[in-house]
Amino acid sequence: MTPRAILHRLFDAAVAAADPKRCVPPHLPADDGGRLIVIGAGKASAAMARAVEGHWSGPLDGLVVTRYGHGVPCERIEIVEAAHPVPDGAGESAALRILEKVQGLNAGDCVLALISGGGSALLAAPAPGITLGEKRALTSALLKSGASIGEMNCVRKHLSAIKGGRLAVAAWPAQVLTLAISDVPGDDPAVIASGPTVADPTTAVDALKVLDFHGINIPAALRARLLSGELETPKPGDPRLGKSEFRLVASPRQMLEAAAAEARAMDITPLILGDAIEGEAREVGRALAGIALSCGRHGDPARAPCVLISGGETTVTVKADNGRGGRNTEFLLGLALALDGAPSVNALAADTDGIDGSEDNAGAFVTPDTLARARALGVDPRQQLTGNDAWGFFNALGDLLVTGPTRTNVNDFRALLVGLE
């Protein structure tokens, strides 16, 4: 089996571990014939909804919103598609309809919230007095700034009518059960899709600090509203959240362990570096290149043949207007430059949702001859990296990984295979 085929097999194992039809059914509430209202948001939410339908015989209706192209047919739960990562009117309309569905319920009703990565952008219901256009502009600025997902979602929660626990508050006094697929470092329920059904420990002042730190200007009136506490979110201990239960059904760690098991089945030693690696994508690439080189040269921290596996969410500070790509291809280009053609090191990095950044690829591959092949084609890797055009680099080489939407999302998967030709 070629190194590329091995890496692809590891990625497939990682994605399969977070397949909603596998991880959702064991966590469903008892089907006692009572009414169930299903709502949800995220790149995996449509597939999660279909898994619910397949295992629920009682009365059932609902609405979930997912990214364009990530929908699946359901019979009793309505599926709406909207824009990600910059929200649009379809997401705003869906979020408002979801809020309507959970209002006016009683203590005997049960709301099942299906939440996964991407839900924050898809639940685009601005707080009163804030327009969708303002939220779009802020989201775009945050995406370009290099802000972490936790920082971005801190801001989003305080500008929302539905995130940061507000959805569960709207459903009170009904029972709310959240089934979540995590795509964030640390699996914090308050960060996954901006925690629409859980208490928010961050404050409006924290959101302002994020905006100021990244140099993002906001209107004076909005700054005053954040400072006044008018836009504050429900906090831990809020009695309206007392009937809201949260269950994590799939996580980045689980997908890394599945990939590690697959590596062992192929007699390759896996080393999980962590499921919450963050930082500037190209710099993380440089760091992981150093670990791979140490394995190849010194057998430390693992002896070849081995595979270094990691997850998490890196960031890209966009400095070029015309670049194309995402954090995984930028990570790989930084990695390739740091490896500088080192023999017997192959790599794959991809987003487990099947879409990395601005294009239609999940990620890409790096091989020992990546730089040599690029230069033979007249493609300058450093120039491509400076221009934030990692997609263009790997597209020219034919090394993109294109899977289409996987309809799940446990964040980024990175694998560096050392010691196999």
PyMOL commands that set and color helices and strands:
alter all, ss='L'
color gray80, all
select helices_A, chain A and resi 3-17+20-23+25-27+45-53+89-102+119-122+132-145+149-158+166-171+192-194+204-213+220-228+239-241+252-265+281-298+327-339+370-376+381-386+390-397
alter helices_A, ss='H'
color red, helices_A
select strands_A, chain A and resi 36-41+60-67+77-82+110-116+175-181+244-250+269-277+306-312+345-351+363-366+400-401+412-418
alter strands_A, ss='S'
color yellow, strands_A
deselect
rebuild
show_as cartoon
